[in-house]
Amino acid sequence: MHNRFRTLVARATGLSPAGIAISLRQPLDHQSNLLYDVRFGARHLILKEYRKPHEFAEAPVREFRALELLEPLDIAPSPILIQAAPDPPLGPVVVYEFMEGSMWDRQCPTASDLAALAEVWLRLHAVEKAGLWFSRGYEHPLTEIWARLCIRLQQHIARIRTASVAGREIADLCTGVLDRCGAAAHELAALTPPLCFCRADARFANVIQRPEGRLGLVDWEDSGLRDPAREVADLLTHPNQEDLLAPDEWQAFLQPYLAGQWSVDPQLQQRLHLYLAIFPLYWLAILLDQGTRLAAANRLVGWTVNGLPANVRLRRYLARALAWPDADFRAQLATLDSLDFFPSPPTS
């Protein structure tokens, strides 16, 4: 395997295969693809191998095209090569320059960090849109996405309702927010947003604090045109970071970002408000899917989601949905403290 990668890199760079060292990076919990460090003396590249067959046709191409598009902005790694076709048993490959710095991931950014992130996002949105592609999944209309989300949640509600007395309470609460947030989804679907280039998958683990202080962004396989309000709602509610910042702390990002976009997108804040009704339910469905699979495999013990016990994370999303349109969900969360979506492991 490494010999194939060496040959591929050598052909693209002119380096000698004999001097190329390749090592697998330890995958992160959320990571679905494989990353390899590629070194030749002081030079450091990253080789990304795509491992999900249903993503082979689009994800590598989206990533490489995004890296080419953004190279003049110096906010993403510089592209080296793409092998878009799989080479069994290996998947498609993209190689790019390593970006020096440290991931934000579960670090809590400062107000100045958040303002810098807003500036980077505004620069992304200013990229010329002609000839660009939709971000992953954005080709599906919101009405279709909402209908599928409702079906998934209703199936989970039916399962939870029969599990316990607490399950019936959770099911009733979920049914109520699903009905109430449906109005927000229909209102949102009636709007026509101006699309912008977005990175998608807005987790802090994809933000790199570079040595000189500037920010960079990695992992562009989902990128493309989408509603920027959807991008911001993803940022605010993503399980990688939704518990790290209080609503008022997010203002260090939101104020400069919304001000910078207002002239070209005066309805952005309205759409963001509506998306914030939907995204907690979106994440609730994803985590309920995951928990159901783990329960079937008898693997619930020790299940955490980005550092929090899964039931805690699930309660946070339900509390967000219950609190909407208010962004402060602490009061609702306090009422859910004793409710578990899945059996908690026994304490020793």
Rosetta silent file (secondary structure, phi, psi, omega in degrees, C-alpha in Angstrom):
SEQUENCE: MHNRFRTLVARATGLSPAGIAISLRQPLDHQSNLLYDVRFGARHLILKEYRKPHEFAEAPVREFRALELLEPLDIAPSPILIQAAPDPPLGPVVVYEFMEGSMWDRQCPTASDLAALAEVWLRLHAVEKAGLWFSRGYEHPLTEIWARLCIRLQQHIARIRTASVAGREIADLCTGVLDRCGAAAHELAALTPPLCFCRADARFANVIQRPEGRLGLVDWEDSGLRDPAREVADLLTHPNQEDLLAPDEWQAFLQPYLAGQWSVDPQLQQRLHLYLAIFPLYWLAILLDQGTRLAAANRLVGWTVNGLPANVRLRRYLARALAWPDADFRAQLATLDSLDFFPSPPTS
SCORE:     score description
SCORE:     0.000 S_00000001
   1 L     0.000  -52.273 -179.151    0.000    0.000    0.000 S_00000001
   2 H   -62.601  -31.419  178.166    2.670    2.532    1.007 S_00000001
   3 H   -65.322  -38.987  177.160    4.642    1.654   -2.127 S_00000001
   4 H   -63.435  -42.876  179.453    1.665    2.611   -4.284 S_00000001
   5 H   -65.085  -40.918  178.126    1.347    5.896   -2.420 S_00000001
   6 H   -59.000  -45.470 -179.475    5.089    6.589   -2.773 S_00000001
   7 H   -62.106  -42.836  179.754    4.900    6.055   -6.514 S_00000001
   8 H   -61.411  -48.080 -178.584    1.865    8.311   -6.794 S_00000001
   9 H   -66.802  -41.339 -178.656    3.485   11.142   -4.812 S_00000001
  10 H   -61.334  -41.206 -179.793    6.814   10.786   -6.610 S_00000001
  11 H   -64.161  -35.945 -176.528    5.167   11.136  -10.020 S_00000001
  12 H   -80.646  -28.170 -172.802    3.336   14.290   -8.978 S_00000001
  13 H  -109.262  -17.342 -174.697    6.222   15.997   -7.180 S_00000001
  14 L    80.411    6.358  177.849    9.363   14.726   -8.895 S_00000001
  15 L   -76.946  157.944  177.747   10.689   13.474   -5.563 S_00000001
  16 L   -77.637  127.421  179.084   12.581   10.198   -5.340 S_00000001
  17 H   -55.840  -33.571 -176.903   10.329    7.351   -4.111 S_00000001
  18 H   -64.529  -25.883 -178.300   13.190    6.000   -2.024 S_00000001
  19 H   -95.439    2.077 -177.235   13.266    9.158    0.095 S_00000001
  20 L   -92.558  123.260  176.698    9.534    9.363    0.744 S_00000001
  21 E  -107.460  133.335 -177.334    8.364    8.195    4.192 S_00000001
  22 E  -127.194  132.573  177.931    4.657    7.506    4.725 S_00000001
  23 E  -141.264  142.666 -179.698    2.893    6.843    8.028 S_00000001
  24 E   -75.733  134.099  173.523   -0.768    6.520    8.972 S_00000001
  25 L   -82.251  142.588  176.504   -2.197    9.177   11.280 S_00000001
  26 L   -62.809  119.291 -177.486   -4.263    7.945   14.211 S_00000001
  27 L   -64.319  143.725  171.603   -7.868    8.526   13.096 S_00000001
  28 L   -76.514  164.319 -176.248  -10.038   10.850   15.177 S_00000001
  29 L   -57.306  -38.544 -174.423  -13.329    9.517   16.533 S_00000001
  30 L   -87.423   -5.427 -167.511  -15.411   11.264   13.860 S_00000001
  31 L   -78.161  128.325  179.805  -13.048   10.538   10.968 S_00000001
  32 L  -103.093  -15.669  178.965  -14.349    8.370    8.125 S_00000001
  33 L  -110.971  172.359 -178.887  -11.317    8.627    5.814 S_00000001
  34 E  -108.087  137.709  177.351   -7.644    7.851    6.364 S_00000001
  35 E  -115.710  138.419  179.456   -4.898   10.455    6.575 S_00000001
  36 E  -124.968  137.735  168.648   -1.213    9.734    6.034 S_00000001
  37 E   -80.807  129.652  178.074    1.817   11.885    6.775 S_00000001
  38 E  -118.869  118.813 -174.990    4.090   12.005    3.736 S_00000001
  39 E  -125.790  141.079  173.295    7.613   13.288    4.421 S_00000001
  40 E  -142.339   98.979 -174.004   10.633   13.920    2.254 S_00000001
  41 L    62.214 -124.757 -179.403   13.347   15.625    4.244 S_00000001
  42 L   -84.438   -8.575 -176.635   11.797   18.856    5.587 S_00000001
  43 E   -81.353  138.743 -176.142    8.804   18.664    3.249 S_00000001
  44 E  -132.497  118.739  177.043    5.538   17.504    4.792 S_00000001
  45 E  -117.385  163.750  171.522    2.443   16.523    2.806 S_00000001
  46 E  -118.030  129.887  173.308   -0.875   14.937    3.765 S_00000001
  47 E  -106.433  123.442  179.663   -2.323   12.078    1.725 S_00000001
  48 E  -110.583  121.138  178.664   -6.051   11.585    2.229 S_00000001
  49 E  -106.767  124.410 -178.198   -7.567    8.273    1.211 S_00000001
  50 L   -85.314  132.345 -171.119  -11.357    8.171    0.873 S_00000001
  51 L  -115.722   -5.600 -179.457  -12.881    5.004    2.304 S_00000001
  52 L  -100.121  110.519 -175.839  -16.658    5.321    1.756 S_00000001
  53 H   -54.693  -35.144 -178.159  -17.589    3.931   -1.685 S_00000001
  54 H   -70.410  -10.929  178.131  -20.771    6.035   -1.919 S_00000001
  55 H  -103.226   -4.196 -173.794  -18.586    9.174   -1.643 S_00000001
  56 L   -58.012  -39.693 -171.503  -15.943    8.141   -4.194 S_00000001
  57 L   -71.018  -28.729 -170.820  -17.534    9.933   -7.149 S_00000001
  58 L  -119.714  -41.490 -171.228  -17.868   13.382   -5.559 S_00000001
  59 H   -59.250  -48.519  179.613  -15.979   13.899   -2.280 S_00000001
  60 H   -62.106  -38.879 -179.064  -12.379   13.781   -3.639 S_00000001
  61 H   -67.385  -44.002  177.099  -13.268   16.050   -6.564 S_00000001
  62 H   -58.214  -44.712 -177.543  -15.043   18.554   -4.309 S_00000001
  63 H   -63.521  -48.727 -175.605  -12.053   18.629   -1.977 S_00000001
  64 H   -67.290  -41.087  178.918   -9.402   19.072   -4.670 S_00000001
  65 H   -63.463  -37.220  177.416  -11.397   21.689   -6.581 S_00000001
  66 H   -64.936  -42.382  179.259  -11.905   23.628   -3.353 S_00000001
  67 H   -62.965  -40.173  176.145   -8.181   23.564   -2.579 S_00000001
  68 H   -63.750  -43.890 -177.741   -7.435   24.859   -6.085 S_00000001
  69 H   -62.339  -38.413 -171.930  -10.091   27.558   -5.753 S_00000001
  70 H   -94.137   -5.515 -176.127   -8.839   28.759   -2.371 S_00000001
  71 H   -54.274  -40.978  179.475   -5.089   28.593   -2.958 S_00000001
  72 H   -64.783  -21.761 -177.481   -4.831   32.354   -3.701 S_00000001
  73 H   -85.673  -15.358  179.609   -6.551   33.133   -0.361 S_00000001
  74 L    54.954   44.802  174.989   -4.057   31.110    1.720 S_00000001
  75 L  -123.170    5.329  179.205   -6.741   29.805    4.070 S_00000001
  76 L  -141.870  160.866  177.732   -6.607   26.144    3.007 S_00000001
  77 L   -60.854  149.288  177.717   -3.810   23.656    2.276 S_00000001
  78 L   -77.773  133.249 -177.524   -2.182   23.918   -1.147 S_00000001
  79 E   -75.943  147.179  177.157   -3.233   21.082   -3.487 S_00000001
  80 E  -115.633  -54.095 -177.907   -0.675   18.642   -4.921 S_00000001
  81 E  -159.188  160.658  171.665   -2.574   15.877   -6.720 S_00000001
  82 E  -133.141  135.557  166.128   -5.806   13.963   -7.050 S_00000001
  83 E  -117.126   94.704 -169.852   -6.362   10.360   -8.037 S_00000001
  84 L   -73.855  -27.167 -179.489  -10.120   10.439   -8.351 S_00000001
  85 L   -87.437  138.079  175.497  -10.589    6.796   -9.356 S_00000001
  86 L   -64.617  153.126  177.770  -10.194    4.119   -6.671 S_00000001
  87 E  -126.114   77.019 -170.151   -7.264    1.719   -7.006 S_00000001
  88 L   -46.590  137.727    5.754   -8.613   -1.358   -5.184 S_00000001
  89 L   -83.892    8.390 -178.821   -8.204   -2.097   -2.399 S_00000001
  90 E   -87.709  149.639  176.297   -7.337    1.594   -2.019 S_00000001
  91 L   -89.163 -177.800  174.733   -9.864    4.375   -2.400 S_00000001
  92 L   -58.121  158.188 -173.452   -9.458    7.677   -4.237 S_00000001
  93 E  -135.087  139.001  167.524   -6.632    9.904   -3.022 S_00000001
  94 E  -125.883  136.357  178.258   -6.006   13.634   -2.625 S_00000001
  95 E  -120.350  135.012  179.260   -2.582   14.958   -1.596 S_00000001
  96 E  -145.659  164.032  179.000   -1.983   18.452   -0.251 S_00000001
  97 E   -66.064  140.837  174.913    0.616   20.415    1.665 S_00000001
  98 L   -65.964  136.155  177.244    0.517   19.999    5.437 S_00000001
  99 L   -99.677  113.569 -179.621   -0.841   23.092    7.198 S_00000001
 100 L   -64.950  142.702  175.929    1.234   23.931   10.257 S_00000001
 101 L   139.458 -170.893 -178.737   -0.662   24.746   13.440 S_00000001
 102 E  -124.168  143.242  177.460   -2.997   23.263   16.031 S_00000001
 103 E   -68.582  142.955  167.091   -6.651   22.248   15.765 S_00000001
 104 L   -65.927  -54.055 -179.418   -9.208   24.150   17.748 S_00000001
 105 L    47.173 -112.712 -177.539  -11.211   20.944   18.216 S_00000001
 106 L   -96.605   14.364  172.929  -12.393   21.035   21.855 S_00000001
 107 L   -79.723  145.276  179.847  -10.468   24.181   22.735 S_00000001
 108 L   -89.664  114.363 -177.042  -12.597   27.203   23.585 S_00000001
 109 L   -71.798  154.127  175.487  -11.695   30.053   21.201 S_00000001
 110 L   -79.903  171.198  176.795  -11.250   33.615   22.385 S_00000001
 111 H   -61.062  -39.213  179.035  -13.366   36.512   21.159 S_00000001
 112 H   -68.691  -34.141  174.893  -10.554   37.572   18.838 S_00000001
 113 H   -60.950  -44.747 -178.698  -10.326   33.989   17.500 S_00000001
 114 H   -66.611  -37.481  176.136  -14.041   34.050   16.699 S_00000001
 115 H   -64.385  -37.862  177.469  -13.752   37.433   14.986 S_00000001
 116 H   -66.050  -37.348  177.535  -10.913   36.010   12.875 S_00000001
 117 H   -64.783  -40.278  177.129  -13.100   33.032   11.948 S_00000001
 118 H   -59.987  -40.562  179.866  -15.859   35.409   10.847 S_00000001
 119 H   -65.286  -39.741  178.004  -13.373   37.215    8.604 S_00000001
 120 H   -63.920  -43.677 -179.090  -12.284   33.929    7.020 S_00000001
 121 H   -64.565  -38.346  177.722  -15.882   32.922    6.359 S_00000001
 122 H   -64.179  -36.468  176.902  -16.645   36.281    4.760 S_00000001
 123 H   -66.643  -38.398  176.706  -13.669   35.809    2.443 S_00000001
 124 H   -61.380  -45.768 -176.729  -14.995   32.370    1.477 S_00000001
 125 H   -65.312  -23.127 -178.562  -18.415   33.783    0.679 S_00000001
 126 L   -81.563   -5.506  178.101  -16.852   36.408   -1.588 S_00000001
 127 L   -61.296  138.529  179.206  -15.434   33.752   -3.935 S_00000001
 128 L   -57.733  129.525 -172.446  -16.892   34.041   -7.426 S_00000001
 129 L   -86.328  -19.309 -175.189  -19.842   31.615   -7.640 S_00000001
 130 L   -58.057  128.931  176.710  -19.930   31.031  -11.400 S_00000001
 131 L    82.724    1.580 -178.912  -19.148   27.416  -12.255 S_00000001
 132 L   -84.878  171.392 -172.793  -19.166   26.184   -8.666 S_00000001
 133 L  -112.531  163.651  174.326  -20.943   23.099   -7.366 S_00000001
 134 E   -73.767  147.225  171.749  -23.467   22.463   -4.580 S_00000001
 135 L   -67.683  165.204 -177.185  -22.138   21.448   -1.188 S_00000001
 136 L   -55.134  125.287  175.474  -22.814   17.900   -0.096 S_00000001
 137 L    82.453   -9.584 -174.051  -26.542   17.277    0.194 S_00000001
 138 L   -77.115  -11.080  177.967  -27.601   20.778   -0.777 S_00000001
 139 L   -71.793  -13.655  178.049  -29.058   19.594   -4.076 S_00000001
 140 L   -87.942  132.846 -179.903  -31.977   18.154   -2.067 S_00000001
 141 L   -66.276  151.909 -177.192  -34.799   20.638   -1.315 S_00000001
 142 H   -61.536  -34.651  178.450  -35.431   21.518    2.308 S_00000001
 143 H   -59.605  -39.629  178.410  -38.969   20.144    2.142 S_00000001
 144 H   -68.306  -43.444  179.741  -37.540   16.709    1.280 S_00000001
 145 H   -62.139  -44.437 -179.639  -34.900   16.926    4.016 S_00000001
 146 H   -64.913  -40.653  179.180  -37.481   17.950    6.617 S_00000001
 147 H   -61.300  -43.447  179.049  -39.862   15.145    5.588 S_00000001
 148 H   -66.101  -39.576  179.220  -37.103   12.542    5.971 S_00000001
 149 H   -62.542  -42.113  178.937  -36.056   14.024    9.317 S_00000001
 150 H   -61.211  -43.088  179.855  -39.637   13.831   10.606 S_00000001
 151 H   -61.771  -45.386  179.859  -39.937   10.171    9.635 S_00000001
 152 H   -60.779  -46.934 -177.371  -36.680    9.299   11.405 S_00000001
 153 H   -67.713  -38.218  178.428  -37.642   11.150   14.567 S_00000001
 154 H   -63.392  -36.109  176.125  -41.167    9.711   14.624 S_00000001
 155 H   -64.689  -42.669  177.927  -39.687    6.203   14.442 S_00000001
 156 H   -66.948  -38.758  179.053  -37.405    6.974   17.383 S_00000001
 157 H   -60.200  -43.165  179.155  -40.284    8.566   19.310 S_00000001
 158 H   -62.012  -40.276  179.133  -42.343    5.384   18.913 S_00000001
 159 H   -68.193  -46.148 -177.435  -39.416    3.280   20.193 S_00000001
 160 H   -63.662  -37.040 -175.468  -38.615    5.576   23.111 S_00000001
 161 H   -60.078  -32.750 -177.090  -42.257    5.807   24.197 S_00000001
 162 L   -89.515   -2.605 -172.230  -42.436    2.100   24.956 S_00000001
 163 L   -79.471  -38.213 -173.079  -39.103    1.905   26.804 S_00000001
 164 L  -171.872  174.546  174.454  -39.982    3.427   30.186 S_00000001
 165 H   -61.342  -44.138  177.152  -41.925    6.106   32.043 S_00000001
 166 H   -61.501  -36.562  178.620  -39.069    8.530   31.275 S_00000001
 167 H   -61.748  -39.082  178.326  -39.267    7.390   27.656 S_00000001
 168 H   -64.595  -38.411  178.661  -42.920    8.423   27.460 S_00000001
 169 H   -66.215  -44.528  177.501  -42.022   11.877   28.796 S_00000001
 170 H   -61.113  -44.174 -178.717  -39.182   12.251   26.275 S_00000001
 171 H   -60.939  -41.704  179.047  -41.475   11.053   23.453 S_00000001
 172 H   -64.357  -42.333  179.278  -44.136   13.610   24.364 S_00000001
 173 H   -64.127  -43.643  179.902  -41.573   16.425   24.452 S_00000001
 174 H   -63.973  -39.953  178.685  -40.084   15.367   21.102 S_00000001
 175 H   -61.972  -41.222  179.933  -43.529   15.182   19.510 S_00000001
 176 H   -63.940  -45.442 -178.057  -44.299   18.701   20.691 S_00000001
 177 H   -72.236  -30.360  178.111  -41.106   20.268   19.342 S_00000001
 178 H   -64.585  -41.975  178.122  -41.405   18.373   16.064 S_00000001
 179 H   -66.492  -43.788 -175.635  -44.836   19.866   15.493 S_00000001
 180 H   -69.737  -41.558 -177.451  -43.754   23.376   16.551 S_00000001
 181 H   -75.762  -16.234  175.935  -40.498   23.446   14.578 S_00000001
 182 H   -60.033  -34.828  178.562  -42.293   22.194   11.473 S_00000001
 183 H   -64.190  -38.725  177.640  -43.720   25.679   11.030 S_00000001
 184 H   -64.631  -40.342 -179.598  -40.169   27.103   10.999 S_00000001
 185 H   -63.491  -42.226 -179.468  -39.116   24.529    8.393 S_00000001
 186 H   -68.571  -38.496  177.071  -42.023   25.429    6.095 S_00000001
 187 H   -63.785  -41.384 -179.816  -41.348   29.163    6.490 S_00000001
 188 H   -65.757  -39.845 -177.992  -37.680   28.586    5.685 S_00000001
 189 H   -65.375  -22.450 -179.213  -38.479   26.476    2.624 S_00000001
 190 L   -81.319  -10.216 -178.217  -40.492   29.372    1.164 S_00000001
 191 L   -91.571  152.911  178.475  -37.443   31.670    1.159 S_00000001
 192 L  -118.024   97.883 -175.515  -34.898   31.880   -1.670 S_00000001
 193 L   -81.139  150.298  168.884  -31.437   32.535   -0.201 S_00000001
 194 L   -75.113  123.367 -176.236  -28.455   33.869   -2.141 S_00000001
 195 L   -80.712  149.766  177.770  -25.995   30.977   -2.158 S_00000001
 196 E  -133.306  159.977  172.731  -22.337   31.375   -1.201 S_00000001
 197 E   -71.882  128.135 -178.121  -19.292   29.137   -1.276 S_00000001
 198 E  -132.566  154.439 -179.724  -19.127   27.403    2.122 S_00000001
 199 L   -80.490  -29.385 -174.520  -16.821   24.807    3.594 S_00000001
 200 L    62.973  166.338 -175.540  -19.677   22.753    5.200 S_00000001
 201 L    52.889   64.257 -167.851  -18.999   20.385    8.125 S_00000001
 202 L   -85.074   54.171  179.001  -18.401   23.400   10.360 S_00000001
 203 L   -92.024  149.657  178.795  -16.706   21.667   13.276 S_00000001
 204 H   -62.218  -23.183  179.534  -13.894   23.269   15.273 S_00000001
 205 H   -64.846  -15.282  178.859  -11.730   20.211   14.527 S_00000001
 206 H   -97.964    4.952  177.773  -11.377   21.586   10.989 S_00000001
 207 E  -100.631  128.238 -178.548  -10.061   24.981   12.164 S_00000001
 208 E  -112.423  121.948  173.208   -6.269   25.315   12.358 S_00000001
 209 E   -85.572  109.740 -173.203   -4.606   27.998   14.492 S_00000001
 210 L   -82.673  157.963 -172.475   -1.472   28.689   12.496 S_00000001
 211 L   -56.926  -34.289 -177.691    1.870   29.609   14.125 S_00000001
 212 L   -86.312    3.045  175.532    1.741   33.239   12.975 S_00000001
 213 L   104.267  -20.318  179.557   -1.793   33.643   14.362 S_00000001
 214 L   -72.425  161.198  178.218   -3.843   33.359   11.170 S_00000001
 215 E  -101.259  146.332  171.124   -6.561   30.741   10.788 S_00000001
 216 E  -128.801  161.611  179.972   -6.706   27.979    8.212 S_00000001
 217 E  -127.779  137.355  179.750   -9.430   25.457    7.402 S_00000001
 218 L  -122.981  169.195  176.233   -8.983   21.803    6.412 S_00000001
 219 L    70.173   80.477 -172.577  -11.235   18.967    5.213 S_00000001
 220 L  -106.910   17.370 -172.942  -13.071   20.390    2.204 S_00000001
 221 L   -69.009  -19.028  179.091  -14.774   17.257    0.869 S_00000001
 222 L  -100.333    1.295 -168.633  -18.287   18.566    1.661 S_00000001
 223 L   -69.513  162.584  176.567  -17.700   22.123    0.401 S_00000001
 224 E   150.134 -166.118 -179.221  -19.663   24.021   -2.213 S_00000001
 225 E   -76.421  134.588  174.682  -22.582   26.393   -2.659 S_00000001
 226 E  -162.635  172.641  175.432  -25.182   26.492    0.079 S_00000001
 227 L   -69.516  120.890 -179.314  -27.244   28.899    2.168 S_00000001
 228 H   -62.302  -24.677  176.591  -24.770   30.618    4.518 S_00000001
 229 H   -64.366  -36.139  176.635  -27.458   30.660    7.233 S_00000001
 230 H   -65.848  -36.990  179.005  -27.387   26.862    7.186 S_00000001
 231 H   -64.180  -42.958 -178.669  -23.621   26.994    7.554 S_00000001
 232 H   -70.099  -40.252  177.332  -23.816   29.230   10.634 S_00000001
 233 H   -60.446  -38.260  176.331  -26.552   27.128   12.248 S_00000001
 234 H   -62.873  -44.241  179.307  -24.290   24.100   11.777 S_00000001
 235 H   -59.602  -45.000 -174.963  -21.416   25.978   13.411 S_00000001
 236 H   -72.761  -24.422 -172.954  -23.488   26.999   16.443 S_00000001
 237 H  -114.987   -0.857 -176.604  -25.020   23.570   17.061 S_00000001
 238 L   -62.590  135.370 -178.201  -22.325   21.093   15.989 S_00000001
 239 L   -61.911  -18.795  175.482  -21.585   18.564   18.789 S_00000001
 240 L   -59.898  -31.269 -171.439  -17.862   19.265   18.386 S_00000001
 241 L  -143.506    1.906 -171.512  -18.389   22.672   20.018 S_00000001
 242 L   -63.111  -22.877 -179.065  -22.018   23.417   20.911 S_00000001
 243 L   -93.509   -1.984 -173.125  -21.270   23.145   24.641 S_00000001
 244 L   -84.581  -27.042 -173.111  -18.097   25.285   24.592 S_00000001
 245 L  -130.014  137.709  174.203  -19.618   28.756   24.176 S_00000001
 246 L   -77.369  160.273 -178.677  -22.662   30.486   25.665 S_00000001
 247 L   -52.743  -40.630 -178.602  -25.016   32.363   23.302 S_00000001
 248 L   -69.717  -28.034  178.552  -23.553   35.751   24.250 S_00000001
 249 L   -70.637  -29.063  177.880  -20.004   34.498   23.602 S_00000001
 250 L   -67.527  -15.500 -179.337  -20.957   33.585   20.026 S_00000001
 251 H   -61.782  -25.845  177.755  -21.629   37.284   19.389 S_00000001
 252 H   -62.757  -27.311  172.825  -17.893   37.790   18.807 S_00000001
 253 H   -88.493  -47.697 -169.558  -18.408   35.740   15.624 S_00000001
 254 H   -67.111  -40.528 -175.818  -21.983   36.686   14.760 S_00000001
 255 H   -62.328  -53.012  178.719  -21.741   40.470   14.958 S_00000001
 256 H   -68.442  -32.991 -178.978  -18.902   40.965   12.432 S_00000001
 257 H   -66.778  -50.985 -178.683  -20.138   38.100   10.263 S_00000001
 258 H   -64.915  -38.031  177.619  -23.741   39.285    9.995 S_00000001
 259 H   -63.654  -39.291 -178.999  -22.619   42.890    9.496 S_00000001
 260 H   -69.646  -27.131 -177.948  -20.277   41.817    6.693 S_00000001
 261 H   -96.098  -11.332 -169.193  -23.012   39.859    4.881 S_00000001
 262 L   -59.442  -41.511 -174.391  -25.925   42.223    5.398 S_00000001
 263 L   -64.238  -28.907 -179.391  -25.475   44.255    2.218 S_00000001
 264 L  -102.038  -12.501 -174.344  -25.652   41.156   -0.003 S_00000001
 265 L  -151.252   70.278 -175.532  -27.979   39.062    2.170 S_00000001
 266 L   -66.281  -16.064  179.122  -30.293   41.154    4.399 S_00000001
 267 L   -93.305    4.123 -174.222  -32.470   38.091    5.239 S_00000001
 268 H   -57.877  -46.069 -177.198  -29.566   36.004    6.533 S_00000001
 269 H   -64.437  -36.968  176.840  -30.330   36.571   10.222 S_00000001
 270 H   -62.088  -45.670 -179.546  -33.993   35.668    9.692 S_00000001
 271 H   -67.424  -38.461  176.881  -33.056   32.385    7.995 S_00000001
 272 H   -58.500  -44.315  178.790  -30.458   31.617   10.673 S_00000001
 273 H   -56.640  -43.027 -179.283  -33.144   32.035   13.320 S_00000001
 274 H   -70.788  -40.318  177.570  -35.341   29.497   11.499 S_00000001
 275 H   -61.897  -31.089 -179.059  -32.490   27.037   10.936 S_00000001
 276 H   -70.988  -11.008  169.565  -31.776   27.095   14.671 S_00000001
 277 H   -79.654  -29.664 -172.173  -35.193   25.490   15.160 S_00000001
 278 H   -91.135  -40.589 -171.070  -34.260   22.620   12.838 S_00000001
 279 H   -62.714  -36.943  175.346  -30.623   21.847   13.599 S_00000001
 280 H   -59.688  -35.165  178.141  -31.136   20.581   17.185 S_00000001
 281 H   -72.208  -35.154  175.951  -33.620   18.059   15.770 S_00000001
 282 H   -59.896  -48.691 -179.744  -31.193   17.136   12.993 S_00000001
 283 H   -70.344  -33.302  175.763  -28.472   16.322   15.544 S_00000001
 284 H   -59.572  -44.151 -179.743  -30.988   14.607   17.795 S_00000001
 285 H   -64.563  -43.585 -179.939  -31.899   12.271   14.926 S_00000001
 286 H   -59.836  -45.514 -177.512  -28.258   11.527   14.088 S_00000001
 287 H   -72.449  -33.224  175.484  -27.426   10.644   17.696 S_00000001
 288 H   -67.461  -37.892  173.846  -30.575    8.584   18.151 S_00000001
 289 H   -58.418  -48.412 -177.563  -29.638    6.619   15.013 S_00000001
 290 H   -63.639  -44.072 -179.855  -26.171    6.023   16.435 S_00000001
 291 H   -63.307  -37.600  178.319  -27.468    5.056   19.866 S_00000001
 292 H   -63.508  -41.856  177.446  -29.949    2.590   18.397 S_00000001
 293 H   -64.444  -42.671 -179.930  -27.153    0.869   16.472 S_00000001
 294 H   -65.621  -39.636  178.828  -24.944    0.741   19.568 S_00000001
 295 H   -63.164  -40.850  179.599  -27.780   -0.642   21.702 S_00000001
 296 H   -63.508  -29.393  179.637  -28.423   -3.389   19.140 S_00000001
 297 L   -95.538    7.713 -179.062  -24.739   -4.329   19.358 S_00000001
 298 L    56.457   45.224 -176.145  -24.743   -4.084   23.192 S_00000001
 299 L  -125.690   27.571 -179.125  -22.143   -1.297   23.035 S_00000001
 300 L   -74.073  -25.896 -177.260  -23.804    1.580   24.899 S_00000001
 301 L   -61.247  126.395  177.983  -21.433    1.405   27.857 S_00000001
 302 L    82.688    6.503 -178.535  -18.962    4.280   27.658 S_00000001
 303 L   -69.880  120.077  175.145  -20.691    5.987   24.734 S_00000001
 304 E  -126.630  157.160  178.210  -19.713    9.646   24.603 S_00000001
 305 E  -125.069  106.598 -178.180  -20.260   12.333   21.973 S_00000001
 306 L    49.551   49.764  172.097  -17.373   14.784   21.701 S_00000001
 307 L    89.485  -11.529  178.353  -16.422   14.346   25.323 S_00000001
 308 E  -108.158  144.330  171.529  -19.897   14.365   26.890 S_00000001
 309 E   -53.432  140.184 -171.474  -21.927   11.310   27.925 S_00000001
 310 H   -57.551  -40.437  179.482  -24.371   10.660   25.109 S_00000001
 311 H   -62.742  -34.748  177.506  -27.484   11.174   27.242 S_00000001
 312 H   -65.012  -45.433 -179.963  -26.161   14.579   28.309 S_00000001
 313 H   -63.649  -41.958  178.894  -25.581   15.583   24.685 S_00000001
 314 H   -63.330  -41.671  178.036  -29.043   14.351   23.678 S_00000001
 315 H   -62.396  -36.406  179.365  -30.673   16.294   26.512 S_00000001
 316 H   -63.701  -40.815  179.518  -28.853   19.440   25.352 S_00000001
 317 H   -70.084  -38.546  176.742  -30.307   19.121   21.853 S_00000001
 318 H   -64.648  -40.902  178.659  -33.804   18.494   23.145 S_00000001
 319 H   -62.580  -39.843  176.689  -33.462   21.514   25.454 S_00000001
 320 H   -59.609  -45.505 -179.182  -32.361   23.675   22.516 S_00000001
 321 H   -65.590  -38.692  179.320  -35.427   22.638   20.542 S_00000001
 322 H   -66.727  -35.658 -175.917  -37.722   23.255   23.518 S_00000001
 323 H   -78.341  -26.747 -175.718  -36.238   26.715   24.137 S_00000001
 324 L   -54.883  135.176   16.709  -36.421   27.951   20.545 S_00000001
 325 L   -86.656    3.777  176.935  -36.884   30.806   19.593 S_00000001
 326 L   -79.305  134.727  179.102  -34.876   31.675   22.709 S_00000001
 327 L   -79.365  -21.668 -179.610  -31.155   30.851   22.332 S_00000001
 328 L   -87.698  110.620 -174.621  -30.691   30.400   26.094 S_00000001
 329 L  -110.353   16.228 -175.457  -31.842   26.854   26.871 S_00000001
 330 H   -62.737  -39.799 -179.205  -30.481   26.487   30.422 S_00000001
 331 H   -64.214  -43.563  178.745  -33.908   26.502   32.075 S_00000001
 332 H   -65.346  -39.023 -179.625  -35.215   23.768   29.773 S_00000001
 333 H   -62.366  -38.631 -179.323  -32.058   21.708   30.263 S_00000001
 334 H   -61.908  -30.735 -179.293  -32.489   21.779   34.030 S_00000001
 335 H   -77.614  -12.949 -176.425  -35.922   20.154   33.688 S_00000001
 336 L  -100.857    3.727 -167.997  -34.479   17.267   31.671 S_00000001
 337 L   -56.730  -30.008 -175.572  -31.720   16.313   34.082 S_00000001
 338 L   -96.989    2.002 -174.939  -33.266   12.973   35.102 S_00000001
 339 L   -97.621  126.181  178.124  -34.327   11.846   31.632 S_00000001
 340 L  -113.362  130.361  175.644  -32.232    9.300   29.721 S_00000001
 341 L   -74.105  -33.566  178.349  -32.774    8.509   26.048 S_00000001
 342 L  -130.134  152.072 -179.549  -30.796    5.280   26.449 S_00000001
 343 L   -55.337  129.944  176.025  -30.112    3.210   29.581 S_00000001
 344 L   -77.315  142.197  179.732  -27.234    4.691   31.507 S_00000001
 345 L   -65.870  146.520 -179.526  -24.443    2.244   32.360 S_00000001
 346 L   -63.059  143.924  176.672  -24.394    1.169   36.016 S_00000001
 347 L   -91.096  144.350 -178.672  -22.037    3.083   38.284 S_00000001
 348 L   -84.663    0.000    0.000  -19.507    1.154   40.336 S_00000001
